[in-house]
Amino acid sequence: MVSKTYNHGYRARIAKIVFIITRADDLGGAQVHVRDLASALRERGYDVLVLAGGGGALFDALEERGVPYRKLEKLIRPIRPLRDWSALKEIRDALQEIKPDVVTTHSNKAGLLGRLAARSLNIAVVHTSHGFLFGGQQSNATGRFYRLMEKIGARAGDKVIAVSESEFNAAKSLGVIPAEKMVVVHNGLPDVGPRFRADPACEPPVLVMVARFTGPKDHPTLLKALGGLKDYSWSLQLIGAGAEMDAAKKLAAKTGIAQRVSFLGAREDISAILAAAQVFVLSSKREGFPLSILEAMRAGLPVLASAVGGTGEAVEEEKSGLLFPPGDVKALRKRLACLLEDPALRKNMGLAGRKRFLEKFTLEQMVNKTAAVYCNIAALPGEGTDDAAKEIST
C-alpha cells in the first residue's frame, strides 16, 4: 500500500480510490467536481478509477486528463427497482474485483447503491452530496421518500461531505444524517490565467447566466426582470441546454427582449465567455453550492444570485455581489438596475469576488480537505485522525 506525506500534516494511507457517479453523459457540477478531484488526486500519486453509467462528456474529459474510468452498464438515473438491483450487483462485483481502499460516491442514485455495495464488502465509503433531493420538500411524499433513502445511505456510509453549510444544516435539522457523520467541504476550482479575467466596468454590460434549462434554474424570473429594464443598455447570454429552452425563447419574445438575449447552448469555452462579460446572474430556485458562481468569481465578475442553498456562503452581500429572494422578479430587477447603472460598483464587486475565490475556493483547498476526509476514514488506528479533523475544521 502506498504511503505519502503531504503538507496536510498527516500520513496518507490510501493507495486506491474509486469514484462512483450515476451518469457520464453530462458535464454538470457533480461531473466537473469528480473530473477535477480525480485528476488532482491522481497527480498526487493516488491510484484512482471512475465508475459511471452511460458515457460521453465525463469520460471524454477524464480520457483527456489520463484518468482511468469504467462504464457501469446497469446504472441509470431513473428509479427502476429491478434494474437498480442489477446495478447494485454490478457495482459490488466491480468493487470486489478492484479492492479499493476507499470508495467515494457522487449523485443520488450512485450515492445510495455505491454505499450499500461498499458496506457489504467492508470498504470505507464517503458520499459527497451535491444537493440533497429532499431540499424544499420537507412535508410531501417525495421529500419523505428521499429522506428515507438518504438515511439508509448515511447508515451504510462512513462520512457525508456536504458542499455547503446550508446543506449540512438541512440534513442535520431534519434528522436525516447525524452531525458527527457529516463534514462541510466547499467546492473549489483551479485558477485561470489573466486572459480569462473580466473587466466588469466595460459598457454596455453583458450579462451571463450558466445553467441547464430546467425548472429549478428558473430562467423565467430573470427574463421577466429584464423585461422591465428595456431603457437600459444591456445584453444577455444564456449558456446551457435543456428541455425548457424553447419556453424561455418564447418568454423572451413575449417580454420584448428577444433581440437582446442569446441562447448559446452547452459550451466548452465558458471561461472565455465569462471573461468578456460584466455581470454574472443565477436565478435558481434551488442550489447546493454552484460551481458556476465560483467560475464567475474566479473571472472577477460581480455575482447577482438568488439566496438559496450555499450561494450566500460564496457571495458576500454588497461586497462581491448581490442576493435576492428566489422567484422575486421585482427584487431581481432592482438589483440588476443597481449594477447596470454603476460600472465602478461592478468593478469593485468583481475584484472582491476574485479575492474571495483565491482565499477560500481554489481547487487545492478543496482537494486538501477532501483528501483529509478520505485518509481519515481509511487510516490505521491512531494514524493522523486528529490532524485530519483539524484540517477540515479550518
TILO-362709 format. One line per field, with one value per residue (C-alpha): residue number from 1; residue in three letters; x, y, z. Coordinates in steps of 0.2 Angstrom, whole numbers. Layout:
N
num = NUM, ...
residu = ALA, ...
u = X, ...
v = Y, ...
w = Z, ...
END
This chain:
394
num = 1, 2, 3, 4, 5, 6, 7, 8, 9, 10, 11, 12, 13, 14, 15, 16, 17, 18, 19, 20, 21, 22, 23, 24, 25, 26, 27, 28, 29, 30, 31, 32, 33, 34, 35, 36, 37, 38, 39, 40, 41, 42, 43, 44, 45, 46, 47, 48, 49, 50, 51, 52, 53, 54, 55, 56, 57, 58, 59, 60, 61, 62, 63, 64, 65, 66, 67, 68, 69, 70, 71, 72, 73, 74, 75, 76, 77, 78, 79, 80, 81, 82, 83, 84, 85, 86, 87, 88, 89, 90, 91, 92, 93, 94, 95, 96, 97, 98, 99, 100, 101, 102, 103, 104, 105, 106, 107, 108, 109, 110, 111, 112, 113, 114, 115, 116, 117, 118, 119, 120, 121, 122, 123, 124, 125, 126, 127, 128, 129, 130, 131, 132, 133, 134, 135, 136, 137, 138, 139, 140, 141, 142, 143, 144, 145, 146, 147, 148, 149, 150, 151, 152, 153, 154, 155, 156, 157, 158, 159, 160, 161, 162, 163, 164, 165, 166, 167, 168, 169, 170, 171, 172, 173, 174, 175, 176, 177, 178, 179, 180, 181, 182, 183, 184, 185, 186, 187, 188, 189, 190, 191, 192, 193, 194, 195, 196, 197, 198, 199, 200, 201, 202, 203, 204, 205, 206, 207, 208, 209, 210, 211, 212, 213, 214, 215, 216, 217, 218, 219, 220, 221, 222, 223, 224, 225, 226, 227, 228, 229, 230, 231, 232, 233, 234, 235, 236, 237, 238, 239, 240, 241, 242, 243, 244, 245, 246, 247, 248, 249, 250, 251, 252, 253, 254, 255, 256, 257, 258, 259, 260, 261, 262, 263, 264, 265, 266, 267, 268, 269, 270, 271, 272, 273, 274, 275, 276, 277, 278, 279, 280, 281, 282, 283, 284, 285, 286, 287, 288, 289, 290, 291, 292, 293, 294, 295, 296, 297, 298, 299, 300, 301, 302, 303, 304, 305, 306, 307, 308, 309, 310, 311, 312, 313, 314, 315, 316, 317, 318, 319, 320, 321, 322, 323, 324, 325, 326, 327, 328, 329, 330, 331, 332, 333, 334, 335, 336, 337, 338, 339, 340, 341, 342, 343, 344, 345, 346, 347, 348, 349, 350, 351, 352, 353, 354, 355, 356, 357, 358, 359, 360, 361, 362, 363, 364, 365, 366, 367, 368, 369, 370, 371, 372, 373, 374, 375, 376, 377, 378, 379, 380, 381, 382, 383, 384, 385, 386, 387, 388, 389, 390, 391, 392, 393, 394
residu = MET, VAL, SER, LYS, THR, TYR, ASN, HIS, GLY, TYR, ARG, ALA, ARG, ILE, ALA, LYS, ILE, VAL, PHE, ILE, ILE, THR, ARG, ALA, ASP, ASP, LEU, GLY, GLY, ALA, GLN, VAL, HIS, VAL, ARG, ASP, LEU, ALA, SER, ALA, LEU, ARG, GLU, ARG, GLY, TYR, ASP, VAL, LEU, VAL, LEU, ALA, GLY, GLY, GLY, GLY, ALA, LEU, PHE, ASP, ALA, LEU, GLU, GLU, ARG, GLY, VAL, PRO, TYR, ARG, LYS, LEU, GLU, LYS, LEU, ILE, ARG, PRO, ILE, ARG, PRO, LEU, ARG, ASP, TRP, SER, ALA, LEU, LYS, GLU, ILE, ARG, ASP, ALA, LEU, GLN, GLU, ILE, LYS, PRO, ASP, VAL, VAL, THR, THR, HIS, SER, ASN, LYS, ALA, GLY, LEU, LEU, GLY, ARG, LEU, ALA, ALA, ARG, SER, LEU, ASN, ILE, ALA, VAL, VAL, HIS, THR, SER, HIS, GLY, PHE, LEU, PHE, GLY, GLY, GLN, GLN, SER, ASN, ALA, THR, GLY, ARG, PHE, TYR, ARG, LEU, MET, GLU, LYS, ILE, GLY, ALA, ARG, ALA, GLY, ASP, LYS, VAL, ILE, ALA, VAL, SER, GLU, SER, GLU, PHE, ASN, ALA, ALA, LYS, SER, LEU, GLY, VAL, ILE, PRO, ALA, GLU, LYS, MET, VAL, VAL, VAL, HIS, ASN, GLY, LEU, PRO, ASP, VAL, GLY, PRO, ARG, PHE, ARG, ALA, ASP, PRO, ALA, CYS, GLU, PRO, PRO, VAL, LEU, VAL, MET, VAL, ALA, ARG, PHE, THR, GLY, PRO, LYS, ASP, HIS, PRO, THR, LEU, LEU, LYS, ALA, LEU, GLY, GLY, LEU, LYS, ASP, TYR, SER, TRP, SER, LEU, GLN, LEU, ILE, GLY, ALA, GLY, ALA, GLU, MET, ASP, ALA, ALA, LYS, LYS, LEU, ALA, ALA, LYS, THR, GLY, ILE, ALA, GLN, ARG, VAL, SER, PHE, LEU, GLY, ALA, ARG, GLU, ASP, ILE, SER, ALA, ILE, LEU, ALA, ALA, ALA, GLN, VAL, PHE, VAL, LEU, SER, SER, LYS, ARG, GLU, GLY, PHE, PRO, LEU, SER, ILE, LEU, GLU, ALA, MET, ARG, ALA, GLY, LEU, PRO, VAL, LEU, ALA, SER, ALA, VAL, GLY, GLY, THR, GLY, GLU, ALA, VAL, GLU, GLU, GLU, LYS, SER, GLY, LEU, LEU, PHE, PRO, PRO, GLY, ASP, VAL, LYS, ALA, LEU, ARG, LYS, ARG, LEU, ALA, CYS, LEU, LEU, GLU, ASP, PRO, ALA, LEU, ARG, LYS, ASN, MET, GLY, LEU, ALA, GLY, ARG, LYS, ARG, PHE, LEU, GLU, LYS, PHE, THR, LEU, GLU, GLN, MET, VAL, ASN, LYS, THR, ALA, ALA, VAL, TYR, CYS, ASN, ILE, ALA, ALA, LEU, PRO, GLY, GLU, GLY, THR, ASP, ASP, ALA, ALA, LYS, GLU, ILE, SER, THR
u = 0, 7, 11, 14, 17, 9, 8, -8, 1, -5, 2, -9, -13, -24, -17, -33, -49, -64, -76, -94, -106, -123, -121, -106, -116, -116, -103, -113, -107, -106, -96, -84, -81, -77, -66, -56, -54, -50, -37, -29, -28, -20, -7, -3, 1, -16, -22, -39, -53, -70, -86, -101, -117, -119, -105, -99, -94, -87, -77, -70, -64, -56, -48, -40, -33, -27, -39, -45, -63, -75, -93, -107, -119, -134, -133, -146, -154, -172, -178, -181, -181, -176, -163, -156, -154, -144, -134, -130, -124, -113, -106, -102, -94, -83, -78, -74, -63, -54, -52, -51, -45, -59, -75, -82, -99, -107, -125, -140, -143, -124, -123, -136, -130, -112, -113, -123, -111, -95, -103, -107, -88, -82, -74, -73, -85, -88, -103, -102, -119, -120, -138, -149, -165, -176, -172, -188, -198, -199, -218, -223, -222, -207, -197, -201, -195, -179, -175, -178, -166, -153, -155, -151, -136, -130, -131, -121, -108, -94, -95, -105, -97, -109, -104, -111, -116, -134, -134, -126, -139, -154, -149, -145, -161, -172, -163, -158, -139, -131, -120, -105, -106, -105, -92, -93, -80, -85, -82, -66, -59, -42, -37, -36, -24, -25, -33, -49, -51, -66, -67, -84, -83, -85, -100, -113, -114, -115, -125, -122, -131, -124, -137, -147, -164, -174, -187, -176, -164, -179, -174, -192, -188, -173, -181, -196, -185, -175, -192, -194, -177, -178, -172, -155, -141, -138, -137, -139, -130, -138, -127, -134, -146, -162, -180, -186, -175, -190, -201, -188, -186, -205, -205, -190, -201, -216, -207, -200, -181, -178, -166, -155, -155, -143, -146, -128, -132, -120, -102, -85, -77, -87, -71, -69, -87, -86, -70, -80, -95, -98, -111, -115, -133, -140, -159, -161, -175, -163, -144, -132, -116, -115, -98, -105, -104, -86, -82, -89, -79, -63, -66, -68, -86, -99, -112, -131, -139, -154, -152, -154, -143, -125, -125, -123, -108, -99, -106, -103, -119, -115, -96, -93, -111, -130, -143, -161, -176, -179, -193, -194, -195, -196, -181, -170, -175, -170, -153, -150, -153, -140, -127, -132, -131, -114, -98, -87, -98, -97, -78, -76, -88, -78, -62, -69, -76, -59, -50, -63, -61, -42, -44, -57, -62, -47, -46, -30, -40, -54, -43, -33, -49, -57, -41, -40, -58, -53, -37, -45, -58, -46, -31, -24, -29, -21, -14, -17, -35, -33, -23, -36, -50, -41, -38, -56, -61, -51
v = 0, 17, 29, 48, 63, 79, 96, 92, 86, 68, 52, 47, 28, 27, 19, 16, 27, 23, 37, 32, 44, 40, 47, 51, 59, 76, 88, 97, 102, 85, 78, 93, 90, 72, 76, 89, 80, 63, 72, 81, 66, 56, 70, 67, 49, 41, 26, 32, 25, 32, 21, 29, 24, 30, 38, 54, 70, 65, 50, 61, 74, 60, 52, 69, 70, 52, 47, 29, 25, 11, 11, 3, -4, -6, 11, 23, 39, 35, 23, 6, -7, -22, -13, -4, -21, -27, -11, -14, -31, -24, -11, -24, -35, -21, -16, -34, -35, -18, -19, 0, 7, 20, 22, 40, 42, 57, 60, 52, 35, 31, 38, 25, 10, 13, 15, -1, -11, -4, -8, -25, -28, -18, -5, 13, 24, 43, 51, 69, 77, 90, 94, 84, 79, 82, 101, 111, 95, 93, 89, 80, 61, 64, 73, 59, 46, 55, 57, 39, 34, 46, 39, 22, 28, 38, 22, 12, 26, 32, 50, 63, 78, 92, 106, 120, 124, 126, 108, 102, 112, 105, 87, 90, 99, 86, 72, 64, 62, 63, 78, 68, 59, 75, 87, 103, 105, 119, 116, 123, 126, 128, 146, 153, 165, 184, 182, 174, 189, 200, 219, 222, 241, 240, 247, 242, 227, 209, 198, 180, 165, 147, 134, 120, 124, 116, 121, 123, 135, 147, 157, 165, 176, 183, 186, 194, 205, 211, 214, 229, 236, 240, 258, 252, 246, 228, 211, 193, 177, 161, 146, 129, 116, 108, 104, 121, 131, 134, 140, 153, 159, 161, 171, 182, 186, 189, 201, 211, 207, 193, 203, 206, 188, 175, 156, 149, 131, 120, 127, 121, 139, 146, 154, 164, 169, 175, 185, 195, 198, 211, 203, 185, 181, 165, 165, 147, 141, 128, 125, 116, 126, 130, 129, 142, 156, 151, 152, 170, 175, 167, 178, 194, 196, 203, 190, 193, 177, 170, 167, 148, 134, 139, 154, 166, 157, 161, 178, 192, 203, 220, 216, 204, 203, 205, 192, 192, 181, 166, 170, 188, 197, 215, 212, 205, 219, 232, 224, 222, 241, 245, 235, 241, 260, 259, 252, 256, 246, 231, 233, 234, 219, 209, 212, 207, 191, 186, 190, 179, 165, 164, 164, 151, 142, 136, 118, 115, 119, 108, 93, 96, 95, 81, 70, 73, 65, 50, 47, 49, 36, 24, 27, 14, 16, 32, 37, 56, 57, 72, 81, 77, 83, 100, 102, 100, 112, 126
w = 0, -5, 10, 6, 16, 10, 18, 26, 42, 41, 33, 19, 19, 4, -12, -22, -23, -33, -38, -42, -51, -59, -76, -88, -102, -94, -88, -74, -57, -50, -65, -65, -47, -50, -65, -56, -39, -48, -59, -44, -33, -47, -49, -31, -33, -29, -40, -45, -55, -60, -62, -70, -80, -98, -107, -116, -109, -92, -100, -113, -101, -90, -105, -109, -92, -92, -78, -80, -80, -82, -88, -77, -89, -77, -68, -74, -67, -66, -52, -59, -45, -55, -65, -49, -41, -55, -54, -36, -40, -54, -43, -29, -42, -48, -31, -26, -41, -39, -20, -17, 0, -1, -12, -14, -22, -31, -36, -28, -36, -36, -18, -12, -22, -20, -1, 0, -11, -2, 15, 10, 7, 22, 11, 18, 9, 8, -1, -7, -9, -22, -17, -6, -16, 0, 0, -1, 0, 19, 20, 4, 0, -12, 1, 14, 1, -2, 16, 19, 5, 12, 30, 23, 13, 28, 39, 26, 23, 34, 31, 21, 13, 11, -1, 9, 27, 21, 15, 32, 42, 32, 34, 52, 57, 48, 57, 41, 44, 61, 63, 68, 51, 41, 36, 25, 11, -1, -19, -27, -44, -52, -56, -73, -82, -85, -102, -93, -82, -85, -85, -76, -79, -98, -107, -112, -99, -105, -93, -92, -84, -84, -81, -88, -94, -81, -69, -53, -63, -65, -81, -82, -66, -75, -91, -83, -73, -88, -97, -86, -90, -108, -105, -100, -112, -109, -117, -110, -114, -108, -108, -106, -114, -108, -111, -106, -118, -131, -117, -112, -130, -131, -115, -121, -136, -126, -115, -130, -126, -138, -149, -133, -127, -135, -132, -133, -129, -120, -122, -118, -119, -103, -96, -112, -112, -94, -97, -110, -98, -85, -73, -69, -64, -57, -53, -47, -35, -28, -27, -17, -19, -38, -47, -59, -46, -42, -61, -61, -45, -52, -68, -57, -61, -49, -45, -43, -37, -28, -10, -10, -4, -2, -13, 2, 8, -9, -12, 1, 0, -6, -6, -20, -26, -23, -17, -20, -14, -26, -38, -34, -50, -43, -31, -45, -57, -43, -40, -59, -61, -47, -57, -74, -68, -59, -68, -53, -42, -54, -55, -36, -33, -46, -38, -21, -28, -36, -20, -10, -23, -21, -2, 0, -16, -25, -31, -20, -4, -9, -13, 3, 14, 4, 4, 23, 25, 14, 23, 40, 37, 30, 41, 53, 71, 79, 62, 59, 64, 74, 61, 48, 58, 62, 43, 39, 53, 46
END
